Amino acid sequence: MSLKSLSKEWEAVSYGFLDASAKRELRRKMLKAVAVPGCQMPYASREVPMARGWGTGGLQVSLTLMNPKTVVKVIDQGADDSVNAASIRKFLTRVTGAEATWDTLEATLIQSRHRVPEEKLTKDQILVLQVPNPEPLRTVEPNMSIARQMHADADYSRMWLQLYEQIVRSGRVMQGASYPSMVNGRHVMTPSPIPRWDVPKLHMAEHLTILSAGREKRIFAVPPHTRVEPLVFSDVPYKVEEHGDITCARSALKGFFMNEIPNDDGTSSYEVSDSNLGIKALNAPEDASQKIGETWYQDGEWAQ
């Protein structure tokens, strides 16, 4: 008898790592979340081989939705090549046998941390957003029991007051990422820590968006063709980040959300946040297949 004869090649305990019971529960909660857009649904967040706060909620949703025919794309702050994105992508493909891609147009499921791709998503795609803090009322009501009662009563007066105070003190709304938004005219949600630039991409979109917070054990969704309206006063319009006139130093793209990179001399350069969009722009002159699809923004302006 040898050690090798007592062991066997590694294989997943069950397809997609999660057991059948966990997947059934997640599917039920996703269906409820789709039925009541923007409403947080509790679920029993399972243990996965990743620390809480590093995308466990999004990972569980992806594992539940994926099958061998899925084409998955994973991005972290818009980048496909970050350590976190690469680790999640490798794990997903290993336990599901699915194919991975960096191209937004090829993906059927996109798991993202803090960004929505610049190229428009279609009805055949699902966007999974990782959410660290799913409760938009936490800054005005730290008691979660009271906050849930406020959601039930559609009592968002404290949030309106917070926005008003920001305007009075600073002359503008200071809320950046996770801008509170009304979904389907009923529930206020925090749309993950995506920048204000990305919030309009959820409004009346063709794709399904599922937002999952593994640490907080909450899941909510924005179904296709659903209104997502940032909380704004009628005389203070909603404004996105002023990146329309900035040009990417590497790809020469202009009119998209940029990452600011400080230089040694104290100045700053900028690179397009959606890394694959920049790669396509660089390769397009030599490779006809590197085609940029229709984008949400054109020349820094929202494309109607």
N, C-alpha and C positions, 0 to 999 in steps of 0.2 A: 504494500500500500504506500502511495506517495501523496504528498500535499496536492499535487496537480490533479490526481484522480479524485480528490475530495472537493475540488472547486470546479467552477465552470466560468465561461466567459460572462462579462458583465451584461446585464440586460435590465431594462426598466421593470419595476415591480408591477406596474400596470401601464397601459398605453397613455402617454401624455403625463406620466409621473403621478398625477392625482388619482385617487381611487374613485370608483364609480359613484359612491355616495356623495363625495365632495362635488363632483361634476354635476350631478343631478340638482344639488342644492344651488349651485351657482347659476345653472340654467334657469331654474325657477325664479331666482332673485333678479336675473337679467330681464326675464319676461315681465316681471312686476315693474322693474325700473323703466322699461320701454312703455308699459301701459300708463304709468304716471310720470311723465317726463320731468326731470329735475328733482324728483323726490328721492331722498336717501333711503336705501333699503339695507337693513342689517344682515350680515351673513357671518358664518363661522370661518373666519380666515384661517386656512390651514398653514402648517409649517412647510416651508420650501427651502431648498439649499441656498438661501440668501438672507442677509440680515434685514430686519424690519426697517422700513424707511428707504430701501434701495430699489423699490419697484415690485414688491411682493404682491400687491393688489393687482397691478396690471399683468404680472406673470401668471397669476391664477386664472384670470379671465382668458388670456391667450391660450393657456394649456387646455382650457375647457372648450374653446371654440375651434382649435386647430385639428386638422386631419391630414393624412398624407398628401392630399392635393393642394393644401394651403401653400401660398407663397408669402413668406413673412418678411417684414422689414422692421428693424428696431433702431430707433434714434434716441439720442440723449442730448438735449439742448440743440437739436437740429443736426447733430453729427452722427454719422453711421459708424465712425471709427473710434469712438471713445471706449474706454475700458469697460464701462458699465453696459453700453449697448452691445459691444462685441461678446461679452460674457453671457448676456441674456439670449442673444441670437444663437450662440453656440449651444446653449442648453436646450432651447426650444427645438432646434433642428435635430439634436441628438435623441431626444425622448419622443419625438413625433415622426421623424423621418421626412418632415416637410422641407421644401426648398427655401433658401434664403436669397434675398436680393437687396440691393441698395437703391434700386430704381423705384420711385413712388408709383409710376404708371404700371409696373409689373406686379406690385404687391396686392394681395387680396386681404391681408390683415397687417395693420401697422400699429406697433406698440411704441408709444412715445413718452418721453419725459420732457415736459415744459415747452413743447412746440407742436404746431400743426404744419405739415409740409406746405411749401409755397405753391406747388402744383395742385390743381383742383382734384378732389377725390370724387369717385363715381358711386353709383348705387350698388355696385358689386364689391365695394370695399368697406371694411370696418376699421374704425380708428379706436384704439384702446389707449386712454390717457392714465398715466400714473398720478395719483393724488396724495400728497402728504397730509393735507388738512381739508377734509370735505365740508366742514361746517362754516358757512359764510357769516353766521351770527356770533362766532366765538369772540371776536374783538369787542362786541357790544354786550354779550351775555355769556360769561364763562360757565354758567351752570347749564349743562347739556339737557337736563330734564326740562328746564324752563325754555331753552332754545327750541326744543322739539314741539313744545306747546305753542310757541310763537309761530312756527311753521304751520302747524295745524290750523291756527287762527288767521294765517296770512298776515300776521302782525310784523311788518318790517319798518315800523316808524323809527326805531332806534338806528337802523342802518341809513335811512334817509337823513336823519339828524347828523350822523357821523359825516356823511358826504357834504352836508350843508356847512358844518363846522370847518371842514377842510377848505371849502371855497372862501369862507369868511376870513380864515387865518392866512391862507396862502394865495388866494386869488384863483385857484384852480383845484380840481380834484387830484389829490396826491396819490390815490390808489393806482399802483402800477400793475403788476402781475396779479392773477386771481381776482380780476375785477368782477364784483357781484353782478349777476345777470338774472333777469326774470325769464323763466322757461315756460313757454306755452301760456303766458299770462297768469300763472298761478304760483309756482315755487321759485324762490331765489336760490341759485346755486353758486358755488365758486368753481369756475371752469378750469380747475387745475391751475398751477402757477404759470399758465401760458401768458405771454405779454398781451397788452391791449390790442396790438397789431393782429393777433390771431382770433380774438373773440368774434368778429364778424364772420369768420369762416364757418362757425357753427350755426349761424342763422339761416334757416330754410335750406340747409345743405342736402345734397342727395344721399350722403353716406350716413351710416349709423355710428354714433359716438358713444362709447361706454367708458365711464370714469370709475376707477376702483381705488379705494384706500385700504391696503392690507393691514396696516398698523391700527387704523381706526375701525376696521371691519364694516365699512360702508361702501355701497355701490349705487350709482345712479347713471342715468342715460339721457341722451338727446336723440330721439328718433329722427329719421329723415323728414324733411319738410316741416320742421318745427321751429316756431319763433324763439329766438334767443336774443333778448334785448337788454343791453347794459342799463343799469339804473342811472338815469340822467335827468336833470331838470330841463324843462322845455326851453329855458333861456340860456342854458349852459350846455352846448352840444358835446357829444362824445368825441374825444380826440385820441388818435393812435399815436405811437411814437413817430417823431419827425425824421424818418429815415429815407424819405422819397428822393432826396437830392444827393444821397451818399452813394459813392461808387466803390465797388469791391476792388481792393488792391490787387487781387490775384486773378479773378475771372473777368473783371471789368463790367460785371453786372451792376445795374442801377435800378433803384426803385423797389428793393426788397429789404426785409428785416436784416440788420447787420450786427455783427459782434465787434465791439470796440477793442482794439489791441494797443496797449500803450507801448511807445517806442522809448529807446534809451535817452533820446534827446528831449523827452518831455512831451512830444507830440503824439498823436494817435493815428493809427491806420485802421481800416475797416475791412472785414471779410464777411461775405454773405453767410448767414447763420445756417441755412439749409445747405449742408456740405455737398450733397449729391447734385443739387442745382448748379453749384459752382463747378463741379467736375464735368457735368454735361456741357456747360458753356465753354470750358477749356478744351474739351475733346471734340466738340461739334465741327470745327473746321476740317478735321482729318477723318472723322467717323460719322457718316450720315445716320447711323443708328442712334447716336447720342442726341436725340431730339427732345427739346424741352416742351412739355405739354402746356395746356392752357393753365394760366396762373390766376390766383385770386386777385392779385394787384397787377396793374399795368402802369409803368412809369410812376410808381409811388402812389397811385390813386386806386381806390377800390373799383374793380371792374364790375359793372352792373350786368 
